[in-house]
Amino acid sequence: CVFARDPAARTTLEVLTTYPGVHAVAAHRLAHWLWVRWSLHFVASVVAHLARWLTGIEIHPAATIGQRFFIDHGMGVVIG
């Protein structure tokens, strides 16, 4: 998915370790699961806050995003 949308992506290891958009989406998946499945709104918000602090990308835990969502150069992006 990332390789089809980003010509600069060379290896899977590079994408998993250096792409903040990938980290933000992974953290959102966890936060959204906590929000929807367990109604742990505070914990989900903490996960989202930590992800924003680490990546510069803010995604609200209640926001619904698609399976093939990708953020490239996302500093300052706010979703939800």
N, CA, C and O atoms as a GROMACS GRO file, in nm:
protein
  320
    1CYS      N    1   0.084  -0.119   0.000
    1CYS     CA    2   0.000   0.000   0.000
    1CYS      C    3   0.088   0.126   0.000
    1CYS      O    4   0.069   0.215  -0.083
    2VAL      N    5   0.183   0.134   0.091
    2VAL     CA    6   0.271   0.251   0.098
    2VAL      C    7   0.360   0.257  -0.026
    2VAL      O    8   0.382   0.365  -0.081
    3PHE      N    9   0.410   0.143  -0.069
    3PHE     CA   10   0.501   0.140  -0.184
    3PHE      C   11   0.431   0.186  -0.312
    3PHE      O   12   0.495   0.244  -0.400
    4ALA      N   13   0.302   0.160  -0.324
    4ALA     CA   14   0.226   0.202  -0.442
    4ALA      C   15   0.202   0.352  -0.444
    4ALA      O   16   0.184   0.411  -0.550
    5ARG      N   17   0.200   0.416  -0.325
    5ARG     CA   18   0.166   0.557  -0.316
    5ARG      C   19   0.285   0.649  -0.291
    5ARG      O   20   0.274   0.770  -0.308
    6ASP      N   21   0.398   0.592  -0.252
    6ASP     CA   22   0.515   0.676  -0.220
    6ASP      C   23   0.638   0.621  -0.292
    6ASP      O   24   0.693   0.519  -0.251
    7PRO      N   25   0.682   0.686  -0.398
    7PRO     CA   26   0.797   0.636  -0.473
    7PRO      C   27   0.928   0.643  -0.393
    7PRO      O   28   1.025   0.577  -0.430
    8ALA      N   29   0.932   0.720  -0.286
    8ALA     CA   30   1.054   0.731  -0.206
    8ALA      C   31   1.070   0.613  -0.109
    8ALA      O   32   1.179   0.591  -0.057
    9ALA      N   33   0.964   0.538  -0.086
    9ALA     CA   34   0.970   0.423   0.006
    9ALA      C   35   1.052   0.312  -0.059
    9ALA      O   36   1.021   0.266  -0.169
   10ARG      N   37   1.158   0.269   0.011
   10ARG     CA   38   1.247   0.169  -0.047
   10ARG      C   39   1.231   0.032   0.016
   10ARG      O   40   1.224  -0.068  -0.055
   11THR      N   41   1.225   0.026   0.150
   11THR     CA   42   1.216  -0.104   0.216
   11THR      C   43   1.107  -0.101   0.322
   11THR      O   44   1.068   0.006   0.370
   12THR      N   45   1.059  -0.219   0.358
   12THR     CA   46   0.958  -0.230   0.463
   12THR      C   47   1.013  -0.180   0.596
   12THR      O   48   0.942  -0.113   0.671
   13LEU      N   49   1.138  -0.212   0.626
   13LEU     CA   50   1.198  -0.167   0.751
   13LEU      C   51   1.203  -0.014   0.757
   13LEU      O   52   1.173   0.044   0.861
   14GLU      N   53   1.238   0.049   0.647
   14GLU     CA   54   1.242   0.196   0.643
   14GLU      C   55   1.103   0.254   0.670
   14GLU      O   56   1.089   0.349   0.748
   15VAL      N   57   1.002   0.199   0.607
   15VAL     CA   58   0.865   0.250   0.626
   15VAL      C   59   0.820   0.231   0.770
   15VAL      O   60   0.764   0.324   0.829
   16LEU      N   61   0.844   0.114   0.828
   16LEU     CA   62   0.798   0.087   0.964
   16LEU      C   63   0.872   0.169   1.070
   16LEU      O   64   0.816   0.195   1.177
   17THR      N   65   0.994   0.209   1.042
   17THR     CA   66   1.072   0.280   1.144
   17THR      C   67   1.078   0.431   1.126
   17THR      O   68   1.104   0.503   1.222
   18THR      N   69   1.054   0.482   1.005
   18THR     CA   70   1.077   0.625   0.982
   18THR      C   71   0.959   0.702   0.927
   18THR      O   72   0.972   0.822   0.902
   19TYR      N   73   0.845   0.640   0.907
   19TYR     CA   74   0.730   0.710   0.850
   19TYR      C   75   0.630   0.747   0.960
   19TYR      O   76   0.557   0.660   1.008
   20PRO      N   77   0.626   0.873   1.001
   20PRO     CA   78   0.534   0.912   1.107
   20PRO      C   79   0.387   0.891   1.072
   20PRO      O   80   0.305   0.869   1.160
   21GLY      N   81   0.353   0.897   0.944
   21GLY     CA   82   0.216   0.871   0.903
   21GLY      C   83   0.174   0.728   0.935
   21GLY      O   84   0.060   0.704   0.975
   22VAL      N   85   0.265   0.636   0.917
   22VAL     CA   86   0.237   0.495   0.949
   22VAL      C   87   0.220   0.480   1.099
   22VAL      O   88   0.131   0.408   1.145
   23HIS      N   89   0.306   0.546   1.177
   23HIS     CA   90   0.295   0.539   1.323
   23HIS      C   91   0.164   0.600   1.371
   23HIS      O   92   0.098   0.545   1.460
   24ALA      N   93   0.125   0.713   1.312
   24ALA     CA   94   0.002   0.780   1.353
   24ALA      C   95  -0.121   0.694   1.323
   24ALA      O   96  -0.212   0.685   1.404
   25VAL      N   97  -0.122   0.632   1.206
   25VAL     CA   98  -0.236   0.547   1.170
   25VAL      C   99  -0.241   0.423   1.259
   25VAL      O  100  -0.349   0.381   1.300
   26ALA      N  101  -0.127   0.364   1.289
   26ALA     CA  102  -0.124   0.247   1.377
   26ALA      C  103  -0.175   0.285   1.517
   26ALA      O  104  -0.254   0.211   1.576
   27ALA      N  105  -0.130   0.398   1.568
   27ALA     CA  106  -0.177   0.442   1.700
   27ALA      C  107  -0.327   0.472   1.696
   27ALA      O  108  -0.400   0.444   1.791
   28HIS      N  109  -0.373   0.530   1.584
   28HIS     CA  110  -0.516   0.559   1.570
   28HIS      C  111  -0.598   0.430   1.571
   28HIS      O  112  -0.705   0.424   1.633
   29ARG      N  113  -0.549   0.328   1.505
   29ARG     CA  114  -0.622   0.200   1.504
   29ARG      C  115  -0.640   0.149   1.647
   29ARG      O  116  -0.748   0.102   1.682
   30LEU      N  117  -0.535   0.158   1.728
   30LEU     CA  118  -0.545   0.116   1.868
   30LEU      C  119  -0.641   0.206   1.944
   30LEU      O  120  -0.729   0.156   2.014
   31ALA      N  121  -0.625   0.337   1.932
   31ALA     CA  122  -0.711   0.432   2.004
   31ALA      C  123  -0.857   0.416   1.962
   31ALA      O  124  -0.946   0.421   2.047
   32HIS      N  125  -0.882   0.399   1.834
   32HIS     CA  126  -1.019   0.383   1.785
   32HIS      C  127  -1.081   0.254   1.840
   32HIS      O  128  -1.198   0.253   1.878
   33TRP      N  129  -1.003   0.147   1.843
   33TRP     CA  130  -1.050   0.021   1.899
   33TRP      C  131  -1.087   0.037   2.046
   33TRP      O  132  -1.191  -0.012   2.089
   34LEU      N  133  -1.003   0.105   2.122
   34LEU     CA  134  -1.034   0.131   2.264
   34LEU      C  135  -1.159   0.216   2.278
   34LEU      O  136  -1.241   0.193   2.367
   35TRP      N  137  -1.175   0.314   2.191
   35TRP     CA  138  -1.289   0.406   2.196
   35TRP      C  139  -1.420   0.334   2.164
   35TRP      O  140  -1.519   0.346   2.236
   36VAL      N  141  -1.419   0.257   2.054
   36VAL     CA  142  -1.542   0.195   2.005
   36VAL      C  143  -1.574   0.065   2.077
   36VAL      O  144  -1.688   0.044   2.121
   37ARG      N  145  -1.476  -0.022   2.090
   37ARG     CA  146  -1.501  -0.157   2.144
   37ARG      C  147  -1.520  -0.157   2.294
   37ARG      O  148  -1.609  -0.226   2.345
   38TRP      N  149  -1.439  -0.082   2.367
   38TRP     CA  150  -1.440  -0.088   2.513
   38TRP      C  151  -1.488   0.040   2.580
   38TRP      O  152  -1.497   0.044   2.702
   39SER      N  153  -1.518   0.143   2.504
   39SER     CA  154  -1.562   0.273   2.558
   39SER      C  155  -1.462   0.329   2.659
   39SER      O  156  -1.500   0.396   2.755
   40LEU      N  157  -1.334   0.303   2.636
   40LEU     CA  158  -1.228   0.356   2.721
   40LEU      C  159  -1.182   0.489   2.660
   40LEU      O  160  -1.072   0.500   2.606
   41HIS      N  161  -1.269   0.588   2.672
   41HIS     CA  162  -1.245   0.716   2.606
   41HIS      C  163  -1.120   0.786   2.658
   41HIS      O  164  -1.044   0.843   2.580
   42PHE      N  165  -1.098   0.782   2.788
   42PHE     CA  166  -0.981   0.849   2.843
   42PHE      C  167  -0.853   0.782   2.794
   42PHE      O  168  -0.759   0.849   2.751
   43VAL      N  169  -0.848   0.651   2.800
   43VAL     CA  170  -0.728   0.578   2.757
   43VAL      C  171  -0.704   0.599   2.608
   43VAL      O  172  -0.591   0.618   2.565
   44ALA      N  173  -0.812   0.595   2.529
   44ALA     CA  174  -0.800   0.619   2.385
   44ALA      C  175  -0.748   0.760   2.357
   44ALA      O  176  -0.667   0.780   2.266
   45SER      N  177  -0.794   0.856   2.434
   45SER     CA  178  -0.748   0.994   2.417
   45SER      C  179  -0.600   1.009   2.453
   45SER      O  180  -0.527   1.085   2.389
   46VAL      N  181  -0.556   0.937   2.554
   46VAL     CA  182  -0.414   0.940   2.593
   46VAL      C  183  -0.329   0.880   2.481
   46VAL      O  184  -0.223   0.934   2.448
   47VAL      N  185  -0.374   0.768   2.425
   47VAL     CA  186  -0.301   0.707   2.313
   47VAL      C  187  -0.292   0.805   2.196
   47VAL      O  188  -0.185   0.822   2.137
   48ALA      N  189  -0.403   0.870   2.163
   48ALA     CA  190  -0.404   0.968   2.054
   48ALA      C  191  -0.314   1.087   2.084
   48ALA      O  192  -0.244   1.137   1.996
   49HIS      N  193  -0.314   1.131   2.210
   49HIS     CA  194  -0.230   1.244   2.249
   49HIS      C  195  -0.081   1.208   2.237
   49HIS      O  196  -0.002   1.287   2.186
   50LEU      N  197  -0.044   1.090   2.283
   50LEU     CA  198   0.096   1.046   2.271
   50LEU      C  199   0.137   1.033   2.125
   50LEU      O  200   0.249   1.068   2.088
   51ALA      N  201   0.046   0.981   2.042
   51ALA     CA  202   0.076   0.970   1.899
   51ALA      C  203   0.096   1.108   1.837
   51ALA      O  204   0.184   1.127   1.754
   52ARG      N  205   0.013   1.204   1.878
   52ARG     CA  206   0.028   1.341   1.825
   52ARG      C  207   0.162   1.400   1.869
   52ARG      O  208   0.229   1.466   1.790
   53TRP      N  209   0.199   1.376   1.993
   53TRP     CA  210   0.326   1.428   2.046
   53TRP      C  211   0.444   1.366   1.971
   53TRP      O  212   0.544   1.434   1.945
   54LEU      N  213   0.434   1.238   1.938
   54LEU     CA  214   0.544   1.169   1.870
   54LEU      C  215   0.551   1.196   1.720
   54LEU      O  216   0.659   1.200   1.662
   55THR      N  217   0.435   1.216   1.657
   55THR     CA  218   0.433   1.224   1.510
   55THR      C  219   0.396   1.361   1.455
   55THR      O  220   0.428   1.391   1.340
   56GLY      N  221   0.330   1.444   1.534
   56GLY     CA  222   0.282   1.572   1.485
   56GLY      C  223   0.153   1.560   1.407
   56GLY      O  224   0.109   1.657   1.344
   57ILE      N  225   0.092   1.443   1.410
   57ILE     CA  226  -0.032   1.417   1.337
   57ILE      C  227  -0.140   1.384   1.440
   57ILE      O  228  -0.124   1.292   1.520
   58GLU      N  229  -0.250   1.459   1.436
   58GLU     CA  230  -0.356   1.439   1.534
   58GLU      C  231  -0.478   1.375   1.468
   58GLU      O  232  -0.535   1.430   1.374
   59ILE      N  233  -0.516   1.259   1.518
   59ILE     CA  234  -0.635   1.190   1.470
   59ILE      C  235  -0.722   1.158   1.591
   59ILE      O  236  -0.678   1.088   1.682
   60HIS      N  237  -0.843   1.211   1.593
   60HIS     CA  238  -0.933   1.187   1.706
   60HIS      C  239  -0.969   1.039   1.711
   60HIS      O  240  -0.995   0.978   1.607
   61PRO      N  241  -0.971   0.980   1.831
   61PRO     CA  242  -0.999   0.837   1.844
   61PRO      C  243  -1.136   0.795   1.788
   61PRO      O  244  -1.152   0.679   1.750
   62ALA      N  245  -1.233   0.884   1.784
   62ALA     CA  246  -1.365   0.848   1.732
   62ALA      C  247  -1.373   0.859   1.580
   62ALA      O  248  -1.472   0.816   1.521
   63ALA      N  249  -1.273   0.916   1.516
   63ALA     CA  250  -1.275   0.932   1.371
   63ALA      C  251  -1.265   0.795   1.304
   63ALA      O  252  -1.189   0.709   1.346
   64THR      N  253  -1.345   0.778   1.200
   64THR     CA  254  -1.342   0.654   1.122
   64THR      C  255  -1.261   0.680   0.995
   64THR      O  256  -1.294   0.770   0.917
   65ILE      N  257  -1.157   0.600   0.975
   65ILE     CA  258  -1.076   0.613   0.854
   65ILE      C  259  -1.073   0.478   0.783
   65ILE      O  260  -1.092   0.374   0.846
   66GLY      N  261  -1.049   0.480   0.654
   66GLY     CA  262  -1.051   0.358   0.574
   66GLY      C  263  -0.930   0.270   0.597
   66GLY      O  264  -0.834   0.308   0.664
   67GLN      N  265  -0.937   0.149   0.541
   67GLN     CA  266  -0.830   0.052   0.559
   67GLN      C  267  -0.702   0.089   0.486
   67GLN      O  268  -0.593   0.056   0.534
   68ARG      N  269  -0.711   0.155   0.374
   68ARG     CA  270  -0.592   0.184   0.293
   68ARG      C  271  -0.552   0.330   0.305
   68ARG      O  272  -0.500   0.388   0.210
   69PHE      N  273  -0.575   0.389   0.420
   69PHE     CA  274  -0.545   0.530   0.446
   69PHE      C  275  -0.395   0.548   0.465
   69PHE      O  276  -0.332   0.468   0.535
   70PHE      N  277  -0.337   0.651   0.404
   70PHE     CA  278  -0.194   0.676   0.414
   70PHE      C  279  -0.170   0.826   0.426
   70PHE      O  280  -0.229   0.905   0.353
   71ILE      N  281  -0.085   0.865   0.519
   71ILE     CA  282  -0.049   1.006   0.538
   71ILE      C  283   0.099   1.021   0.504
   71ILE      O  284   0.185   0.954   0.562
   72ASP      N  285   0.128   1.109   0.408
   72ASP     CA  286   0.266   1.137   0.372
   72ASP      C  287   0.294   1.283   0.404
   72ASP      O  288   0.216   1.370   0.366
   73HIS      N  289   0.402   1.312   0.472
   73HIS     CA  290   0.438   1.448   0.512
   73HIS      C  291   0.324   1.512   0.592
   73HIS      O  292   0.270   1.615   0.553
   74GLY      N  293   0.290   1.450   0.704
   74GLY     CA  294   0.168   1.489   0.775
   74GLY      C  295   0.185   1.583   0.891
   74GLY      O  296   0.090   1.600   0.967
   75MET      N  297   0.299   1.646   0.911
   75MET     CA  298   0.317   1.736   1.025
   75MET      C  299   0.207   1.841   1.028
   75MET      O  300   0.188   1.914   0.930
   76GLY      N  301   0.136   1.848   1.138
   76GLY     CA  302   0.031   1.947   1.156
   76GLY      C  303  -0.105   1.904   1.104
   76GLY      O  304  -0.200   1.981   1.114
   77VAL      N  305  -0.118   1.784   1.051
   77VAL     CA  306  -0.247   1.735   1.003
   77VAL      C  307  -0.338   1.705   1.122
   77VAL      O  308  -0.295   1.644   1.220
   78VAL      N  309  -0.464   1.748   1.112
   78VAL     CA  310  -0.564   1.720   1.215
   78VAL      C  311  -0.682   1.653   1.147
   78VAL      O  312  -0.738   1.706   1.050
   79ILE      N  313  -0.721   1.535   1.198
   79ILE     CA  314  -0.834   1.460   1.144
   79ILE      C  315  -0.933   1.436   1.255
   79ILE      O  316  -0.898   1.385   1.362
   80GLY      N  317  -1.056   1.472   1.230
   80GLY     CA  318  -1.163   1.448   1.329
   80GLY      C  319  -1.169   1.561   1.425
   80GLY      O  320  -1.252   1.560   1.516
   0.00000   0.00000   0.00000
